[in-house]
Amino acid sequence: MRGSPKRAARESGAIARQRLRTQRLIGPGFAAPADAVRWFGAVQAQDYPGALWALGMRTKGSTEASIEHAVASRTIIRTWPLRGTLHFVAPEDVRWMLTHFAARTIARAASRFRQLELDARVLAKGAAIVVKALEGGRQVPRPRLLALLERAGIATAENRGIHVLWKCAHDGLICFGAREGKQHTFALLEEWIPRAKTLDRDEALAELARRYFTSHAPATLQDFTWWSGLSPADARRAVEAAVVDAPRTPHIVPRQPDAAPRSSHRAPRTAHHALLLSPYDEYTVAYRDRSAALDPKHAAAARNGIFGPTVVLDGRIVGTWKRRLDRDRVEIAVEMFAKLSGASARLIAREAARYGRFVGLPASLV
């Protein structure tokens, strides 16, 4: 950010505050998990418990069980639609995302498939085994599918089996089903969710950009390129179709009337808020430039704001946290980058209690 340090700090704070609102971490929450997922277009779901909490934070009155129910009832779908990474997406969005964006991801993984000696013949054989195992509405846990591949002579060690399933998902054959105990299952995409309206490539690019900037603004073209996994040319094409540059700023806002205000650096000040964010929360992972939320001097301790859970006060990452689940309670340990005021400590304790309600256990800070 240009200008004096004070001006840069003001702009950074305004960006952080507005992102809290557009990401629905403060203000009105969604009525259902599916509404949150549609708002974002895709919500990173690599860390499954964390992804449940990410949706829970944004959905009124939700619990871990209610988010799990949304997965089991097929109102949100977990698969690999963007960047080769797991996300939650709406059922009607899965196929157009895979149709238009999976090929680039598969092409970028070609060298890894060669390293694993997974050629077209082996992948086709593996896909046939997986499809046969899932036909008829069956949901099969991953270990069982890997055992079937092994039995057919396809070695699954060194992540070979996972890559077979990954390729099946990118080809639109499978997605995740409901959990069976603690095991994640897979289902046939064709049987798991109904057909939906298709989009042509220009429509798909524009829709992806519209969803991203509506739910993540203020954000830049570089942020969108990172989040989407698109080529720079396709990302720019998507942005030109769906959004317009805000005046005198590299940040972008959507054209739609329900989007964030045009003046992206003038977000209203809000009451103070504390958040316990999951690893890979959209508030951090969705931006290439995370300086609005994270002071670079804390990047290592915060694992770049992505790879571990973070404590956020008024939009800024100020520490990290971890949980320990017992049968009758959840303990939350926080490690702050600086000493907290009493007011801030009370806000964090309140957020810990909210997390406890989400997982259905009394929570305490330790």
N, C-alpha and C positions, 0 to 999 in steps of 0.2 A: 504494500500500500504506500502511495506517495504522500508527500507533505510532511509536516512536523510530526514528531512522535505523539504529541497529544491529539492531533487530528486523526492520525492513524488509529490510535486507541479508541477514539470516539466512533470512527467508522467501523472498526472491528466489533465493538460492542453492539452497534446498531444491527450489523449483519447477524451476529449471534442471536440477538433478541428476536429478530424477524424469523430466523430459521426455527427457533423454538415454536413459533406460532404456525408457520406453514407446515412444519412436521407434526403439528398437533401434540407436542409435548406439553404445551400449556394452552389454556383456552378450552374451547369445546372439544370434547372427545367424540369418537365415533360410536354409533349405536351398536355395531356388530363388527367382529374381526374382518369379515369380508369387505365392509365399507372402507376400513383402513387399507386393506391390500389394494383395492381398486384405486384409491386416492394416490397411492405411491406408484402403482403400475407393477412394481416388484419390490419385495422386502427381503433383504438378505436373511437366509435361514440356514447358514452353514453350522452355527452353534445352535442346536435345537432348543434346549431350555432357554437360552438367551433370546432366541427368536420369538418364543412364546411370550416372554416378558416384554419384548419390544412392541408386540401387538397389544399386550395387556395394558401397557402404559398409555396407549392411545385410544383405548376402547372403554367406554363407561361401564363400571360395575363388573368388569371381567375378572375371571379367575383362570388359573392354569388349566383347570378342567374344561372351562368353556371354550378356550382357544383350541384345546385338543379335540373337543367335540366338533368344532368348525372344520378341522382337518378330516375327522372321521366321517362327517356328513357331507364332505366334498364341496363345501362352500369356499374353501381355500385349498390350493393345490401346492404341493412342495415338489419342485423339480429343478432342472438346470436350464433356465431360459436365457441367461445373460452371463457373459464372461466365463462360462464354464463353472459357475459357482451356484450353489443351492440358493433358491429364493422361494418365498411364498408368492403365488400369483393367483388372480381370479380365474375360474374355470374357462370363461369365455376368451381369456387372453392367451392361454397356453399355446394354442396351435399357431396363431399368427406370429407369436414371438419365435417359436421354434422354426417355423417355415422361413422366416426372413433373417434370423440372427444366428442360428445354430451352425450353419455351414462355415462361417468365419472362425468360430470357436474350434470346430473339428479340424479345420485346416491348420490352425496354430498348434494343435496337439499332435500333428503328424509325426514329428521327430520322437516324441515320447512313445507313441504306438510302435514305432520302429525299434526303439530301445527295448521295449517289452516283447518284441516279436509277435505282435498282434497285427497280422495282415488281414486283408479283406476276407480271405477264406475262413480264418479262425473267427473273426468277428461275426460273419454271417452264420457260422455254425453255432456260436454262442447265442446269438439273437434267436435262432430257431428253438434252442433248448429253453431259453427264458420265456418266450412266447407260449410254447406248449405248456410249461409249468403253470402259467397264469391264466390260461384260457378257462372260460366258464365262470368268470367273476371271482377267481381265487386270489387271495392276498397271501403272498409268501414272504417270510422273513429273508433277509439277505443271506444269513449263514446257510439256509436251506438251498437257495439258488446257487451259491458258490459250491456247495456239495454236489449239486447236479452237474455243474460245469466240470468239476474234478472227475466225476464218474464218467463223463463223456470224453475224458482225455485232454481237457483244457486246464492247464495249471493256473491256479488263482493266486499263488504267492506273489510277493513283491508288488501288490496292487494290480496284478493282471486282471483278476476277477472284477474288481471295482471298476476298472476301465472298460470292461465289457458292458457292465450295467450302465455306466456313464454314456457310452456310445449308443446303447439302446434308447436311453432317455432323450438324447439329442436327435435321434432319428424319429422321435415321436411314437415310440412303441410302448414305453412304460413311464410311470411316475410313481411317487411314493403313495402308499395306501395308509390305512390307520395303523397305529402301533399295536403290536401283539405283546402284551406285557411291556417289557422294556425294549423289545426288538422292533425296529422299523421294518415295515413290509413294503413290497412293491405290488403294483397292479397294472393291468393293461390300460393304457391311456384311452383306447377306443371304448373300453367297457366302463372305465371309471368316471368319465365326464362326457356329457353330450356334445354333439357337434355345435359349432357356433359360427357366427358370421365371419367370413374371411376378409382380410384386408389385402390390397395390393401393396407393393413395396413402398411406394411413396406415402400411402396412407399409414402404413405401419411405422415408418420413420417419424412422420409427423405426430402420430399418437404417442409414441414413446417419449419424444421430446416434450410434448404437452404435459404428459403425466409427470415427468421428472421435474420440470420447472414449476409446475403448479404446486407440487408437494415439497420441493427442496429450495425454492428461491429464498434469498438471492444466491445465484450460482453462476458459474462461468461456462463458456463453451468447453474449456479444458476439464472442468468438473464433470460435465455431461459425457464427454468422450471417455473419461476414466470409468464412470459408473456404468455406462452402457456397453463398453467393450467394442463399440463401432470403430471403423476406420475414421481418421480425421475428416476425410472427404464426406463420408456418409453422415457423420455427426453434424457437420456444418450444414449439409443438405436438410437434415431433420430440423435443425434449429431455424433455418430460414423459412421452413414451411409452417412452423408452429408458434414461434415466439418473436419478440422484438427487443432490441437492445434498449436498456434504460438509458436516459440521457447522461452523458458525461461519466459513465462508469462501465467497467468491463462486465458487470453483472447483468443478467438477463432475466426478464420476467415474461410470463405468458400473455397472449392477447386476450384469453378468455376472461369474461367479467367476474368469474368466481376466483380468480387468481390473486396472488399477493399484490399489494399496491405497487404502482410503477416506481415510486420514489423509494428504492430499496434500502437507502441508507437513512431513512427517517422513521424507522419503526418506533411506535410509542413505547415509552418506558413501562415496565410491568412491575407487579409486586415481586418480591424476591422468591426464587424457586430453587429447590435442590432436587437433583435427579440421580438415581443410580442406574446408569446405562449398562446394557449388556455389551459383550464383545460384538463387534461388527454391526452395531446399531447404525441405522441410516443417518443419524445425526453426525457421525464421524466418517463412516466408510464411504459415504456417497460423494465426498469432495476430494479432489486431488490436492487442493490447498486447504489445510485444516487450521490455518493460523487464526481464524476468527474464534475458534473454540480452544485451541491448544497453543500455549506459549512454547516455542521451539526448545527452550531450556528444559522443559519437562517431557519432551517427546520420548526419550528413552525410558524414563520411569513410567510413563503412561502407555508404553508399548505402541507408540505412534498414534494413540487414541483409538486404535482399531482392535488389537489382538487380545486385549484384556478388558474387564469391566472397569468403568471409570465413574468417578464422582464429579458431578457438574453443578456448579453454583452460578445462577444467572447467566447460563450459556457458556461458561468457561470451565474447562477441565481443571479441577483443583486437587485431585487425588485418585486413588484406586480403591477397589473393594473386592472382597471375596466372601462367599457364603459357605456355611457348613450346615448341612441338613441332618437333623436327628429325627427320631420317630415323632417326637412331640414338640419340636421347636426348630427354628432356623436362626443361626447366629451369623451376624454380618460384621465382618472386621473391615475397618477403613484405615487407609494409610494416606495421610494428607501431605501435600507438598509444603504447607505452611500451617502455623497454628490457627485454629478456627476461633471465631468469636462465639459467644454463647448463643446468639441468635442463629448463626449458621449451623452450629451443632444441633440445635433444636429442629431446624429444617431437615437435616439429614436423618435425625431420629424419626421424624414424621414419615419421611420417604421409606425408611427401613420398615416401619409399621405397615405402610401400604404394600410393600413387597411381601411381607408376611401374610397379609390378607389375600394376596394374589395366589400364593402357594398353599394357603389354607393352614398356616401354622403361626403361632405367636413368634414374633421376631424381636431380637435384642441386638443392640450394638455391643461389640466386645473390643 
